[in-house]
Amino acid sequence: MEYFVYILYSQTLDKYYVGSTEDVSHRLREHLWNHKGFTSRAKDWELKYSEFF
């Protein structure tokens, strides 16, 4: 199974978020959609880093 570790940054919150997923671009879209959770507090998340494992 192939996974990525990724780091997002929100300038609005001045916070980083670390996660893992099989599909980074799809997961980023999920973070930017309306949902509940930590990343729902901002809509300006940017991918700063990803690494394949």
N, C-alpha and C positions, 0 to 999 in steps of 0.2 A: 504494500500500500504506500502511495506517495503523498506526502504532506508538505505544506509550507508553514513556516513560522513567519509572522508579519508584525510590523509595528506601524501604527497609525498615529498621526498627530493632529490635534485640533488647536488652531490658533485662538479661537474664541474662548476655549476653556484653559488654554496653555497646559494641556495634558497629553500624555501618551497612552496608547492602549496596545497591549500585546495579545495576539491570538494565534490560532493555528487553524488550517483549513486545507481542503483538497483543491480548492479553486479560489485564488486570491481575488480576481476581478469580480466574481459573483458575490463573494463574502463582503467586499467593500460596498457593493450596491445594497446589500442587506443592511449594513451599518447606516447607510444614508437614507433608507426608507423609514417610514413611520413604524416604530416598534417600541417595546419597553426594554429598559436596561441602561447600563452606563453610557453607551454611545448614542443613545437617543437624546441626550442633553445638548448635542450640537449637530449641525448639518454640514460642517466644513472639514470632515476628516480627510486627511491626505495620506497616501501610502508613502512611508519614509524608508522602509526596508522590508525585504522578504528574502527568505532563504529556503531552498528546497532540501528535504530530507527523505 
